[in-house]
Every structure is written in C-alpha cells, then in structure tokens.
C-alpha cells in the first residue's frame, strides 16, 4: 500500500487500484499550511470519515466535489453529505461492506460526534480495511482505549499495520495506545492526532521509547510524506 500523511488524522491510501482519503482536515490545519499542501491536487475515489468533528471533515465537501469521491461513513454523517449532493455509502458500527477496493468493517470508537452545523453526527467509528492482495489495516479514528479493540483480531484478518491516535487529551495517549496495540495484536503502529494544537502536543522521544520498550514500532510520518507498507 502507498500512503501519504496530510497531518492530524488525514491519510491518503492507495489500495486495490483505488484511492482512499481518511478524515480530511488540511486547509485549516496550521501545520499542513506550513507544508503547503494543495488540496486541489488531492483526488480520491472515496472519502472515509470516522465522525463529524470539523478537524476530521472540514475539507471533505470541497474534495468530494472536485474528485467525484463517494463518502463512506456512519449513516448520519453520510446522510448529511447526501443532502448536500455528495453521494456515498452509509454504514453503522459492526457492519461490513465489500467495495471495489476491498472490504470495510466499521468498529467501535469511544469518542463524541457532532456535525459542523450542530446536528447529530451518529456514533464515532473506526475502519478495518482489507484487500486480499495488499493486506489489512485499522484506522482507529478518534477513540479512547476500549476493550472492544480485543474483538478486532477475532473478527478481522490479521492487521499489517494500524493508525492510532496518540496525542492524549481528546483521544488516548501513547501509553494507552501501546495497550491498544496489544489488544489488536499489531506491532506496526502509525501515530496520528498529535502536535496539531497545544492540547495534543506530543513528546516524540517518550512516545517512541514507550513503544520500543513494548517491542513495537511507532512511526511518526512528516506531513506530506509518502511511504509504502507491504503485506506481511
């Protein structure tokens, strides 16, 4: 899989000859502005949204319009976009669906959710994405540590990597994320939801040492960095 990190919790993943964009918060992200990321050049086939907060979907509408991307999200979020003319596929926690790039299963996330206009954003979720040829990964979205994560290795293919929030304050911090990596039985972790704002400022060295002591690899990509992860 080819992956580009656009800051905060936004990832562009090329899988199954399709392009997936997760939680686009780019043009209003102060760190992404420094990296001079041009959203007009981001053209996904699908936009996957973990919940309704603005720091996860603020660029979704504009990018969906320019790229004809479909929104995959919990039903209430997907319907909110549908009413604005953006087609998509609504799901809910525990469900899965086979798309042309692979299978998506929605798993529980412990957080809150409200859409930008104040309307109900449904339950926050994480995504487990599987392509038989390229592997399986878990995008946790914004979540606290939860025992529900223990279900993932029981009901999903083995994870090749996971994207976990580690910035604390609004989500779990890196100590809890290490426990989460044990729950999901995954040693390759990409961190997200850190450094964007003062409350989620991360001590990079301490986070990496904590993961290393647990025998795990924590990768903290630079904004606009592209990298590859192969199926194990």
C-alpha contacts under 8 A as a table, 3 or more apart, distances in Angstrom:
res1	aa1	res2	aa2	distance
1	X	13	X	6.88
1	X	14	X	5.87
1	X	15	X	5.65
1	X	134	X	6.35
1	X	228	X	5.50
1	X	229	X	5.29
1	X	230	X	6.11
1	X	231	X	7.96
2	X	13	X	5.90
2	X	14	X	5.20
2	X	15	X	7.26
2	X	226	X	7.03
2	X	227	X	5.86
2	X	228	X	4.52
2	X	229	X	6.66
3	X	11	X	6.79
3	X	12	X	5.58
3	X	13	X	4.58
3	X	14	X	6.37
3	X	226	X	5.49
3	X	227	X	5.39
3	X	228	X	6.01
3	X	229	X	7.78
4	X	11	X	5.74
4	X	12	X	5.01
4	X	13	X	6.59
4	X	224	X	6.16
4	X	225	X	5.56
4	X	226	X	4.18
4	X	227	X	6.46
5	X	10	X	6.22
5	X	11	X	4.72
5	X	12	X	6.44
5	X	221	X	6.77
5	X	222	X	7.16
5	X	223	X	5.56
5	X	224	X	5.35
5	X	225	X	5.70
5	X	226	X	6.62
6	X	9	X	7.69
6	X	10	X	5.23
6	X	11	X	5.87
6	X	12	X	7.52
6	X	24	X	7.97
6	X	26	X	6.68
6	X	32	X	6.73
6	X	37	X	7.62
6	X	223	X	5.21
6	X	224	X	5.22
6	X	225	X	7.73
7	X	10	X	5.62
7	X	11	X	7.64
7	X	25	X	7.68
7	X	26	X	7.07
7	X	29	X	7.60
7	X	31	X	7.13
7	X	32	X	6.10
7	X	192	X	7.66
7	X	193	X	7.95
7	X	196	X	7.76
7	X	222	X	7.85
7	X	223	X	5.22
7	X	224	X	7.51
8	X	25	X	7.21
8	X	29	X	7.75
8	X	192	X	5.75
8	X	193	X	4.58
8	X	194	X	6.27
8	X	195	X	7.68
8	X	196	X	6.09
9	X	22	X	7.32
9	X	23	X	6.09
9	X	24	X	7.53
9	X	25	X	7.58
9	X	56	X	6.97
9	X	141	X	7.36
9	X	165	X	7.73
9	X	192	X	5.26
9	X	193	X	5.28
10	X	21	X	7.08
10	X	22	X	5.22
10	X	23	X	4.94
10	X	24	X	5.07
10	X	25	X	6.39
10	X	26	X	7.66
10	X	56	X	7.42
11	X	21	X	5.80
11	X	22	X	5.18
11	X	23	X	7.28
11	X	24	X	7.67
12	X	19	X	6.91
12	X	20	X	5.64
12	X	21	X	4.51
12	X	22	X	6.41
12	X	44	X	7.78
13	X	19	X	5.75
13	X	20	X	5.05
13	X	21	X	6.37
14	X	17	X	6.63
14	X	18	X	5.71
14	X	19	X	4.52
14	X	20	X	6.26
15	X	18	X	5.43
15	X	19	X	6.36
15	X	20	X	7.56
15	X	101	X	6.34
15	X	131	X	7.35
15	X	134	X	6.98
16	X	100	X	7.53
16	X	101	X	4.48
16	X	102	X	6.82
16	X	131	X	6.64
16	X	133	X	7.99
16	X	134	X	7.32
17	X	101	X	6.78
18	X	44	X	7.64
18	X	45	X	6.21
18	X	100	X	7.95
18	X	101	X	5.92
19	X	43	X	7.76
19	X	44	X	4.77
19	X	45	X	5.22
19	X	46	X	6.56
20	X	44	X	5.48
20	X	45	X	6.10
20	X	46	X	4.96
20	X	47	X	5.85
20	X	48	X	7.04
21	X	24	X	6.85
21	X	44	X	5.95
21	X	45	X	8.00
21	X	46	X	6.27
21	X	47	X	4.72
21	X	48	X	6.08
22	X	47	X	5.86
22	X	48	X	4.83
22	X	49	X	6.00
22	X	50	X	7.81
23	X	47	X	7.39
23	X	48	X	6.34
23	X	49	X	5.04
23	X	50	X	6.64
23	X	55	X	7.81
23	X	56	X	4.32
23	X	57	X	5.39
23	X	60	X	7.62
24	X	55	X	7.71
24	X	56	X	5.49
24	X	57	X	5.15
24	X	58	X	6.50
24	X	59	X	5.47
24	X	60	X	5.83
25	X	28	X	6.50
25	X	29	X	6.22
25	X	54	X	7.41
25	X	55	X	5.25
25	X	56	X	5.21
25	X	57	X	5.80
25	X	58	X	5.39
25	X	59	X	5.75
25	X	60	X	7.92
26	X	29	X	5.11
26	X	32	X	5.91
26	X	33	X	7.57
26	X	37	X	7.48
26	X	39	X	7.33
26	X	58	X	7.72
26	X	59	X	6.61
27	X	30	X	7.96
27	X	32	X	7.03
27	X	33	X	6.59
27	X	37	X	7.84
27	X	39	X	7.23
27	X	59	X	6.94
28	X	32	X	7.88
28	X	33	X	7.50
28	X	58	X	7.65
29	X	32	X	5.30
29	X	33	X	6.33
29	X	55	X	7.99
29	X	196	X	7.03
30	X	33	X	5.20
30	X	34	X	6.70
30	X	196	X	7.06
31	X	34	X	5.27
31	X	35	X	6.65
31	X	196	X	6.40
31	X	223	X	7.83
32	X	35	X	4.94
32	X	36	X	6.27
32	X	37	X	6.14
32	X	223	X	6.66
33	X	36	X	4.95
33	X	37	X	6.51
35	X	223	X	6.66
35	X	224	X	6.97
37	X	224	X	7.03
38	X	41	X	5.86
38	X	42	X	7.41
39	X	42	X	5.18
39	X	63	X	7.09
40	X	43	X	7.66
40	X	63	X	7.26
40	X	66	X	7.49
42	X	63	X	7.04
42	X	67	X	7.86
43	X	63	X	6.90
43	X	66	X	7.25
43	X	67	X	4.92
43	X	69	X	7.63
44	X	47	X	6.79
44	X	63	X	7.97
44	X	64	X	7.92
44	X	67	X	6.31
44	X	69	X	5.90
45	X	67	X	7.05
45	X	68	X	7.06
45	X	69	X	4.54
45	X	70	X	6.52
46	X	69	X	4.79
46	X	70	X	4.78
46	X	71	X	5.80
46	X	72	X	6.89
47	X	60	X	7.13
47	X	64	X	7.40
47	X	69	X	6.37
47	X	70	X	6.09
47	X	71	X	4.79
47	X	72	X	6.06
48	X	71	X	5.90
48	X	72	X	4.75
48	X	73	X	5.86
49	X	52	X	7.51
49	X	56	X	6.98
49	X	57	X	6.74
49	X	71	X	7.36
49	X	72	X	6.46
49	X	73	X	5.16
49	X	74	X	7.85
49	X	77	X	7.96
50	X	56	X	7.48
50	X	73	X	6.45
50	X	74	X	7.50
50	X	124	X	5.80
50	X	125	X	5.19
50	X	126	X	5.96
50	X	127	X	7.63
50	X	141	X	5.37
50	X	142	X	7.43
51	X	56	X	7.12
51	X	73	X	7.50
51	X	74	X	7.43
51	X	77	X	7.09
51	X	112	X	7.90
51	X	113	X	5.57
51	X	114	X	7.60
51	X	121	X	6.61
51	X	122	X	7.55
51	X	123	X	7.12
51	X	124	X	4.72
51	X	125	X	6.62
51	X	141	X	7.76
52	X	56	X	6.95
52	X	57	X	6.76
52	X	77	X	6.39
52	X	113	X	5.11
52	X	114	X	5.01
52	X	115	X	4.48
52	X	116	X	7.11
52	X	121	X	5.21
52	X	122	X	7.96
52	X	124	X	7.76
53	X	56	X	5.64
53	X	57	X	6.68
53	X	113	X	5.96
53	X	114	X	5.71
53	X	115	X	5.81
53	X	116	X	6.66
54	X	57	X	5.24
54	X	58	X	4.95
54	X	115	X	7.18
54	X	116	X	5.98
55	X	58	X	6.16
57	X	60	X	5.02
57	X	61	X	7.82
58	X	61	X	7.38
59	X	62	X	5.63
59	X	63	X	6.15
60	X	63	X	5.31
60	X	64	X	5.86
61	X	64	X	5.16
61	X	65	X	6.22
61	X	81	X	7.66
61	X	86	X	7.54
62	X	65	X	5.23
62	X	66	X	6.36
63	X	66	X	5.26
63	X	67	X	6.01
63	X	69	X	7.56
64	X	67	X	5.29
64	X	68	X	5.30
64	X	69	X	4.72
64	X	70	X	6.84
64	X	71	X	7.74
64	X	86	X	6.98
65	X	68	X	5.44
65	X	69	X	7.21
65	X	86	X	7.38
69	X	87	X	7.97
70	X	86	X	6.90
70	X	87	X	5.43
70	X	88	X	4.44
70	X	89	X	7.25
71	X	78	X	6.33
71	X	81	X	7.67
71	X	86	X	7.25
71	X	87	X	6.47
71	X	88	X	4.29
71	X	89	X	6.22
72	X	78	X	6.58
72	X	88	X	5.73
72	X	89	X	5.01
72	X	90	X	6.04
72	X	91	X	7.45
73	X	76	X	7.94
73	X	77	X	6.00
73	X	78	X	5.30
73	X	89	X	6.85
73	X	90	X	5.49
73	X	91	X	6.10
73	X	92	X	7.84
74	X	77	X	5.65
74	X	78	X	6.17
74	X	90	X	5.47
74	X	91	X	4.79
74	X	92	X	5.00
74	X	93	X	7.44
74	X	122	X	6.71
74	X	123	X	7.08
74	X	124	X	7.50
74	X	125	X	7.27
75	X	78	X	5.11
75	X	79	X	5.99
75	X	89	X	7.83
75	X	90	X	4.21
75	X	91	X	5.14
75	X	92	X	6.14
75	X	122	X	7.23
76	X	79	X	5.19
76	X	80	X	6.23
76	X	90	X	7.60
76	X	120	X	7.20
76	X	121	X	5.67
76	X	122	X	5.32
77	X	80	X	5.10
77	X	81	X	6.58
77	X	90	X	7.82
77	X	115	X	7.48
77	X	121	X	5.59
77	X	122	X	6.83
78	X	81	X	5.28
78	X	82	X	6.12
78	X	88	X	6.34
78	X	89	X	6.64
78	X	90	X	5.27
79	X	82	X	4.72
79	X	83	X	6.16
79	X	90	X	7.13
80	X	83	X	5.45
80	X	84	X	6.87
81	X	84	X	5.11
81	X	85	X	6.56
81	X	86	X	5.21
81	X	87	X	7.17
81	X	88	X	7.98
82	X	85	X	5.10
82	X	86	X	4.74
82	X	87	X	5.25
82	X	88	X	6.90
83	X	86	X	7.21
91	X	95	X	6.54
91	X	96	X	7.68
91	X	106	X	7.47
92	X	95	X	5.75
92	X	106	X	6.47
93	X	106	X	4.99
93	X	107	X	5.37
93	X	108	X	6.02
93	X	123	X	7.77
93	X	125	X	6.61
94	X	105	X	6.69
94	X	106	X	5.29
94	X	107	X	5.49
94	X	108	X	7.44
95	X	105	X	5.74
95	X	106	X	5.68
95	X	107	X	7.92
96	X	103	X	6.83
96	X	104	X	5.37
96	X	105	X	4.04
96	X	106	X	6.26
97	X	103	X	5.62
97	X	104	X	5.50
97	X	105	X	6.64
98	X	101	X	7.95
98	X	102	X	5.74
98	X	103	X	4.26
98	X	104	X	6.44
99	X	102	X	5.23
99	X	103	X	5.81
99	X	104	X	7.44
101	X	131	X	6.70
102	X	129	X	6.86
102	X	130	X	5.45
102	X	131	X	4.58
102	X	132	X	7.38
103	X	129	X	5.70
103	X	130	X	5.14
103	X	131	X	6.63
104	X	127	X	6.42
104	X	128	X	5.68
104	X	129	X	4.68
104	X	130	X	6.57
105	X	127	X	5.72
105	X	128	X	5.13
105	X	129	X	6.60
106	X	125	X	6.16
106	X	126	X	5.75
106	X	127	X	4.91
106	X	128	X	6.53
107	X	125	X	5.65
107	X	126	X	5.07
107	X	127	X	6.08
107	X	128	X	7.31
107	X	152	X	7.95
108	X	124	X	7.13
108	X	125	X	5.05
108	X	126	X	6.06
108	X	148	X	6.85
108	X	149	X	7.88
109	X	123	X	7.84
109	X	124	X	5.47
109	X	125	X	4.64
109	X	126	X	5.78
109	X	140	X	7.01
109	X	141	X	7.04
109	X	142	X	6.74
109	X	143	X	4.90
109	X	144	X	7.13
109	X	146	X	7.86
110	X	124	X	6.91
110	X	125	X	7.87
110	X	142	X	7.47
110	X	143	X	4.74
110	X	144	X	5.33
110	X	145	X	7.62
110	X	146	X	7.12
111	X	124	X	6.24
111	X	142	X	6.28
111	X	143	X	5.26
111	X	144	X	6.66
111	X	171	X	7.49
112	X	123	X	7.11
112	X	124	X	6.35
113	X	120	X	7.20
113	X	121	X	4.95
113	X	122	X	6.38
113	X	123	X	6.46
113	X	124	X	5.99
114	X	118	X	5.90
114	X	119	X	6.02
114	X	120	X	5.28
114	X	121	X	4.43
114	X	122	X	7.57
115	X	118	X	5.32
115	X	119	X	5.33
115	X	120	X	6.25
115	X	121	X	5.26
116	X	119	X	7.31
121	X	124	X	7.84
124	X	141	X	7.77
124	X	142	X	7.58
125	X	140	X	7.33
125	X	141	X	6.54
125	X	142	X	7.96
126	X	138	X	7.28
126	X	139	X	5.64
126	X	140	X	4.31
126	X	141	X	5.12
126	X	142	X	7.88
127	X	138	X	5.75
127	X	139	X	5.12
127	X	140	X	6.33
127	X	141	X	7.71
128	X	136	X	7.00
128	X	137	X	5.72
128	X	138	X	4.43
128	X	139	X	6.33
128	X	156	X	7.63
129	X	136	X	5.53
129	X	137	X	5.51
129	X	138	X	6.46
130	X	134	X	7.81
130	X	135	X	5.83
130	X	136	X	4.26
130	X	137	X	6.71
130	X	157	X	7.52
131	X	134	X	5.33
131	X	135	X	5.29
131	X	136	X	6.28
132	X	135	X	5.94
132	X	136	X	7.94
133	X	231	X	7.75
134	X	230	X	6.90
134	X	231	X	5.48
135	X	159	X	7.43
135	X	160	X	6.26
135	X	230	X	7.50
135	X	231	X	4.84
135	X	232	X	7.54
136	X	157	X	6.66
136	X	158	X	6.77
136	X	159	X	5.05
136	X	160	X	5.57
136	X	161	X	7.27
136	X	231	X	7.73
137	X	159	X	5.21
137	X	160	X	5.73
137	X	161	X	5.13
137	X	162	X	5.37
137	X	163	X	7.74
138	X	159	X	6.97
138	X	161	X	6.79
138	X	162	X	4.59
138	X	163	X	6.08
139	X	162	X	6.03
139	X	163	X	4.86
139	X	164	X	6.69
140	X	143	X	6.76
140	X	162	X	7.53
140	X	163	X	6.10
140	X	164	X	5.48
140	X	165	X	7.24
141	X	164	X	7.15
141	X	165	X	7.04
142	X	165	X	6.35
142	X	170	X	7.75
142	X	171	X	5.79
142	X	193	X	7.86
143	X	165	X	7.22
143	X	171	X	5.22
143	X	172	X	6.39
144	X	171	X	5.21
144	X	172	X	4.66
145	X	149	X	7.88
145	X	172	X	5.97
145	X	176	X	6.03
145	X	177	X	7.04
145	X	179	X	7.79
145	X	180	X	6.22
146	X	149	X	5.92
146	X	180	X	7.67
147	X	150	X	5.65
147	X	151	X	7.88
147	X	183	X	7.51
148	X	151	X	5.57
148	X	152	X	7.62
149	X	152	X	5.54
149	X	180	X	6.84
149	X	183	X	5.73
149	X	184	X	5.83
150	X	153	X	6.59
150	X	154	X	7.36
150	X	183	X	4.65
150	X	184	X	5.67
151	X	154	X	5.09
151	X	155	X	6.23
151	X	184	X	7.65
152	X	155	X	5.43
152	X	156	X	5.56
152	X	184	X	5.89
153	X	156	X	5.48
153	X	157	X	6.73
153	X	158	X	6.21
153	X	159	X	7.72
153	X	184	X	5.71
153	X	185	X	6.63
158	X	185	X	7.93
159	X	162	X	7.00
159	X	184	X	7.88
159	X	185	X	7.57
159	X	186	X	6.15
160	X	186	X	7.12
160	X	188	X	7.11
160	X	230	X	7.87
160	X	231	X	6.09
160	X	232	X	6.17
161	X	186	X	6.34
161	X	187	X	7.24
161	X	188	X	4.91
161	X	189	X	5.79
161	X	190	X	7.44
162	X	186	X	6.97
162	X	188	X	6.54
162	X	189	X	5.05
162	X	190	X	6.16
163	X	189	X	5.89
163	X	190	X	4.70
163	X	191	X	5.84
163	X	192	X	6.77
164	X	177	X	6.79
164	X	189	X	6.84
164	X	190	X	6.33
164	X	191	X	5.29
164	X	192	X	5.98
165	X	168	X	7.77
165	X	171	X	6.40
165	X	172	X	6.42
165	X	173	X	7.09
165	X	174	X	7.86
165	X	177	X	7.33
165	X	191	X	5.76
165	X	192	X	4.68
165	X	193	X	5.06
165	X	194	X	7.30
166	X	171	X	7.02
166	X	172	X	5.76
166	X	173	X	4.27
166	X	174	X	4.57
166	X	177	X	6.24
166	X	191	X	5.98
166	X	192	X	6.15
166	X	193	X	6.29
166	X	194	X	6.34
166	X	202	X	7.94
167	X	170	X	7.57
167	X	171	X	6.66
167	X	172	X	6.81
167	X	173	X	5.11
167	X	174	X	6.90
167	X	192	X	7.31
167	X	193	X	5.52
167	X	194	X	4.24
167	X	195	X	7.15
167	X	199	X	8.00
167	X	200	X	4.54
167	X	201	X	6.43
167	X	202	X	5.86
168	X	171	X	4.95
168	X	172	X	4.80
168	X	173	X	3.80
168	X	174	X	7.24
168	X	194	X	7.87
168	X	199	X	7.82
168	X	200	X	5.89
169	X	172	X	7.15
169	X	173	X	7.39
169	X	199	X	6.28
169	X	200	X	6.34
170	X	200	X	7.61
172	X	175	X	7.88
172	X	176	X	5.75
172	X	177	X	6.40
173	X	176	X	5.54
173	X	177	X	6.11
174	X	177	X	4.71
174	X	178	X	6.23
174	X	207	X	5.82
174	X	210	X	7.65
175	X	178	X	5.41
175	X	179	X	6.90
175	X	207	X	7.71
175	X	210	X	7.07
176	X	179	X	5.12
176	X	180	X	6.20
177	X	180	X	4.73
177	X	181	X	6.12
178	X	181	X	5.08
178	X	182	X	6.55
178	X	210	X	7.64
178	X	211	X	6.18
178	X	214	X	7.35
179	X	182	X	5.11
179	X	183	X	6.34
180	X	183	X	4.92
180	X	184	X	6.24
181	X	184	X	5.24
181	X	185	X	5.87
181	X	186	X	5.32
181	X	187	X	6.50
181	X	189	X	7.48
182	X	185	X	4.91
182	X	186	X	6.52
182	X	187	X	7.81
186	X	189	X	7.29
187	X	215	X	7.43
187	X	216	X	4.72
187	X	217	X	6.06
188	X	216	X	6.39
188	X	217	X	5.18
188	X	218	X	6.51
188	X	219	X	7.79
189	X	216	X	7.63
189	X	217	X	6.09
189	X	218	X	4.98
189	X	219	X	6.20
190	X	218	X	5.85
190	X	219	X	4.82
190	X	220	X	6.12
190	X	221	X	7.70
191	X	194	X	7.78
191	X	218	X	6.72
191	X	219	X	6.25
191	X	220	X	5.54
191	X	221	X	7.95
192	X	220	X	7.58
193	X	196	X	7.14
193	X	200	X	7.21
194	X	197	X	7.58
194	X	200	X	5.00
194	X	201	X	5.78
194	X	202	X	5.87
195	X	198	X	6.77
195	X	200	X	5.37
195	X	201	X	4.17
195	X	202	X	5.73
196	X	200	X	6.67
196	X	201	X	7.07
197	X	200	X	5.67
197	X	201	X	6.50
198	X	201	X	5.19
202	X	207	X	7.67
203	X	206	X	5.49
203	X	207	X	6.19
204	X	207	X	5.17
204	X	208	X	6.15
205	X	208	X	5.29
205	X	209	X	6.13
206	X	209	X	5.12
206	X	210	X	6.08
207	X	210	X	5.18
207	X	211	X	6.41
207	X	218	X	7.89
208	X	211	X	5.22
208	X	212	X	6.00
208	X	217	X	7.65
208	X	218	X	5.87
209	X	212	X	4.92
209	X	213	X	6.01
210	X	213	X	5.31
210	X	214	X	6.55
211	X	214	X	5.12
211	X	215	X	6.48
211	X	216	X	5.13
211	X	217	X	6.22
211	X	218	X	6.16
212	X	215	X	4.99
212	X	216	X	5.20
212	X	217	X	6.19
212	X	218	X	7.61
213	X	216	X	7.40
221	X	225	X	6.31
222	X	225	X	5.36
